[in-house]
Each structure stands twice: as structure tokens, then as C-alpha cells.
Amino acid sequence: MFKKLNTVAQDLYEVELLKAKVEHREPIIVGFFILQYAKLRMLELYYNFFDKFCDVNKFEELEMDTDSLYIALAEEDLYDCILPEKRKEWNEMRASDCTDKFKADAVCNFFPRTCCAEHIKHDKREPGLFKEEFRCTEMLCLCSKTYCCYDEKTDKIKFSSKGLNKRTIEESGEGALVKYRRVLDETVNEKSTNRGFKTMKHSVVTYEQTKKGLSYFYPKRKVQADGIHTKPLDL
């Protein structure tokens, strides 16, 4: 099916066509259930571990994505957040971890094992287990996939900026941490410029796109007066 005609040179043309019929053979239901099972796994972790075993005053959820959870701890290690009266039960569950039959489940197996070098190496690639991705002393969460982590001990920064060029933020002079903190503290939007290449009429050209990069507005939950804590929407 004809779409358009471009003139390349004298007596030379480029014809662009479209398919009259497009067959979509990928099962959409598979993608749907992958995302739903990821949400289910997060609920299993929260209700079967944090809610059941941990002291609610020693942890607070910061941000969650499809396959990741950032959480603030009042202790140096997650094990220290377990209630004293629940540690015996948790340790008894962990006593049978050192076996080749170990696998992630919905009840108790949420984290990689620390029993031996062989199983530590194996669990790094075991699906369904929650591995530590980054440890920091400060985290600024603006919205989904837009956050900045800073570790004071190692002076390392890890940040995500959905829809923005990370290099532009890194080379802005102030750095990512200052920008994210200003958005959160002053409730202002930070503009950012994406630069790149694209093709136009058989030529490669550069482009610049200035957009509202970092926004303080968060529509998925009700932001409280302190500008940090949130509550569920009244739906």
C-alpha cells in the first residue's frame, strides 16, 4: 500500500510502502501475565516477609518498580529488622537452605542464600530471589523510574531519569544529586535538553529537545504536607 514518494535525485525516486495487512502473532496475554506475576511477587515479599517477620518501625518503602524495591532500614542489615520473637522461626526456615532443591517460593524463600560459596554463586542468577542492587545513605524519589541514590561512605551516585539523557544531567555542572534535591525541596521543575541524531530526507542531522525533565508532581499517590510521605488515592 502506497504511503509517500521522496525525490532522491533527477529521475530517481524513493517510494515508501505500508503493509496492507499486519499480522500480530505475539500472544499479548503472555506479556500481561508477566507483569501481573511480578506484582504478585512483590505482594508475597511484603506480606509474607516484611509484614510477618519485621518490625514496622524499622523499615519504610521508598519506591517500587516492576521487579525492584527500594527500602529504608533503621538497621545496618535486613536481618536486624526481624522481630526478636520471630528470629527463631526465621532461622529454622533458613536451616534447610543448603540444598540443591532450594528455589524461590511464595512463603519463605525470598533472598539469595549465604550458606556456602557454591550456592551464593548459583543464587546470583536464580529468578524470583531479591538481590541487593545498591546500598546508599540517601535516596531522592520523584516518581517511577526517576530517582537518585547517594552513598556518603563511598561517595557513589546511582540515578535513573526516565525519558532523559543521563549524560546531560551528569554534565550539567551541578550533578544529579543537587538537581533531584532541588526539585524535592523547592517543588520546582527542572528542565533538561536531550541531544541526539536522527535521519531526515536521506541525511543525518542533530537535534535538541528541551523538556520538563524532573517534575515534583506525583499523581499516583497523595503527597503529604511534608512533601515526602504519601498515601493511597481515594479510588
C-alpha positions in Angstrom: 0.0 0.0 0.0 1.5 3.4 -1.1 2.5 5.8 1.7 4.7 8.5 0.1 7.2 9.4 -2.6 10.5 11.1 -2.0 12.7 12.7 -4.7 16.3 11.5 -4.2 17.8 12.9 -7.4 16.8 13.7 -11.0 14.7 10.8 -12.3 15.4 8.9 -9.1 12.7 8.5 -6.5 12.2 6.6 -3.3 8.8 5.0 -2.8 7.7 4.2 0.8 5.1 1.5 1.2 3.0 0.2 4.1 1.7 -3.3 4.6 -2.0 -3.6 3.8 -2.3 -6.2 6.5 -0.3 -6.6 9.7 -0.3 -9.9 11.5 0.3 -9.7 15.2 1.3 -13.2 16.3 2.8 -12.4 19.7 0.4 -13.5 22.5 -0.5 -10.3 24.4 -1.7 -12.4 27.3 1.8 -13.6 28.0 3.1 -10.1 28.5 0.1 -9.3 30.6 0.7 -12.2 33.0 4.4 -11.5 33.2 3.6 -8.0 34.7 0.9 -9.4 36.9 3.1 -12.2 38.3 5.8 -9.5 39.0 3.2 -7.6 41.1 2.2 -10.8 42.8 5.8 -11.5 43.7 6.1 -8.0 45.3 3.0 -8.6 47.4 4.3 -12.0 48.5 7.5 -10.4 49.7 5.7 -7.7 51.6 3.0 -9.7 53.3 4.9 -13.0 53.9 8.2 -11.4 55.0 8.1 -7.7 55.9 4.6 -7.7 57.4 5.0 -11.1 59.1 8.6 -11.1 60.4 9.9 -7.5 60.5 9.4 -4.6 62.9 7.3 -2.0 61.1 9.2 0.8 62.9 12.5 -0.3 61.3 11.7 -0.2 57.6 9.9 2.1 55.2 9.2 1.6 51.5 10.7 4.3 49.3 10.0 3.2 45.7 8.9 0.1 43.8 9.1 -0.8 40.2 8.0 -4.0 38.3 11.0 -6.0 39.5 12.7 -3.9 42.2 12.1 -2.4 45.6 14.0 0.4 47.4 13.5 0.4 51.1 14.9 2.4 54.0 16.2 0.5 57.0 16.7 1.6 60.6 19.4 -1.1 61.0 22.6 -1.9 59.1 21.3 -5.3 57.9 17.8 -6.5 57.0 18.1 -9.4 59.4 18.4 -7.0 62.3 14.9 -5.6 61.4 13.3 -9.0 62.1 11.3 -9.0 65.3 13.2 -10.8 68.2 10.2 -13.2 68.8 10.3 -14.1 65.1 14.0 -14.8 64.7 13.9 -18.3 65.9 11.2 -19.2 63.3 13.1 -17.4 60.5 16.4 -19.2 61.5 14.6 -22.6 61.5 13.4 -21.9 57.9 16.9 -20.9 56.8 18.4 -24.1 58.4 17.4 -26.2 55.4 18.6 -23.8 52.7 21.9 -25.5 51.9 20.4 -28.0 49.4 20.2 -28.2 45.6 16.4 -28.3 45.8 16.2 -24.7 47.0 14.2 -22.4 44.9 12.2 -19.2 45.3 8.7 -19.6 46.6 5.8 -17.5 47.9 6.2 -18.4 51.6 9.8 -18.1 52.8 12.4 -18.2 50.1 12.8 -14.6 49.0 16.6 -13.9 49.2 19.8 -15.5 48.0 21.5 -17.9 50.3 24.7 -17.3 52.3 25.3 -20.9 53.3 28.2 -21.7 51.0 30.2 -20.3 48.1 28.6 -22.7 45.6 25.0 -21.7 46.5 26.0 -18.0 46.7 27.2 -18.2 43.1 24.1 -20.1 42.0 21.6 -17.7 43.5 23.0 -14.7 41.7 21.2 -16.0 38.6 18.2 -17.7 40.3 14.9 -16.0 39.2 12.5 -14.9 41.8 15.1 -14.1 44.5 15.6 -10.4 45.6 19.3 -9.5 45.2 20.8 -6.3 46.6 21.4 -3.9 43.8 22.7 -0.8 45.5 23.2 0.4 49.1 23.2 4.1 50.0 22.7 6.6 52.8 20.3 8.9 50.9 17.7 8.4 48.2 15.5 11.0 46.5 12.4 9.6 44.8 10.5 11.9 42.5 8.3 9.3 40.6 8.6 5.9 39.0 12.0 5.3 37.3 13.1 8.8 38.4 15.3 8.6 41.5 18.8 9.5 42.8 20.7 7.4 45.3 23.8 8.7 47.1 26.1 6.8 49.4 28.1 9.0 51.7 30.5 6.3 52.7 31.7 5.5 49.1 30.7 8.9 47.5 28.9 7.0 44.8 25.7 8.1 43.0 23.2 5.9 41.1 20.3 7.6 39.4 17.5 6.9 36.9 15.9 9.5 34.7 13.2 8.1 32.5 12.9 9.9 29.2 16.1 12.0 29.8 19.6 11.7 28.6 21.6 10.7 31.7 24.8 12.2 30.3 23.1 15.6 30.1 22.3 15.5 33.8 25.8 14.3 34.7 27.5 17.0 32.7 25.2 19.9 33.8 27.8 21.1 36.3 25.7 20.7 39.4 25.3 17.0 39.1 22.3 14.7 39.6 22.0 14.9 43.4 21.7 18.7 43.5 19.1 18.7 40.8 16.9 16.0 42.4 17.2 17.6 45.8 16.1 21.0 44.5 13.0 19.5 42.8 12.0 17.8 46.1 12.8 20.7 48.4 11.7 23.6 46.4 8.8 21.9 44.4 10.1 23.2 41.1 10.5 21.5 37.8 14.0 21.0 36.3 14.3 21.4 32.6 16.7 19.2 30.6 17.8 19.1 27.0 18.1 15.9 25.1 20.6 15.9 22.2 21.0 13.2 19.5 20.9 12.2 15.9 18.1 11.4 13.5 17.6 10.8 9.8 15.7 13.4 7.7 15.4 13.2 3.9 18.3 10.9 3.4 20.6 13.0 5.7 21.7 12.6 9.3 21.0 15.6 11.4 21.4 16.6 15.0 18.5 17.7 17.2 17.9 19.3 20.6 14.8 18.8 22.6 14.2 20.8 25.8 11.6 19.3 28.0 10.4 19.4 31.6 12.8 16.7 32.8 12.4 16.3 36.5 8.9 17.1 38.0 7.8 17.3 41.6 4.2 16.5 40.7 3.3 12.9 41.6 -0.2 11.7 40.5 -0.1 8.1 41.6 -0.5 8.7 45.3 -1.4 11.6 47.6 1.7 13.5 48.7 1.5 14.7 52.3 2.3 18.2 53.6 6.0 17.3 54.3 6.4 16.7 50.5 7.9 13.3 51.2 5.4 10.8 52.5 2.4 9.6 50.5 -0.9 7.9 51.0 -3.1 5.9 48.6 -5.5 7.7 46.3 -9.2 7.7 47.3 -10.3 5.4 44.5 
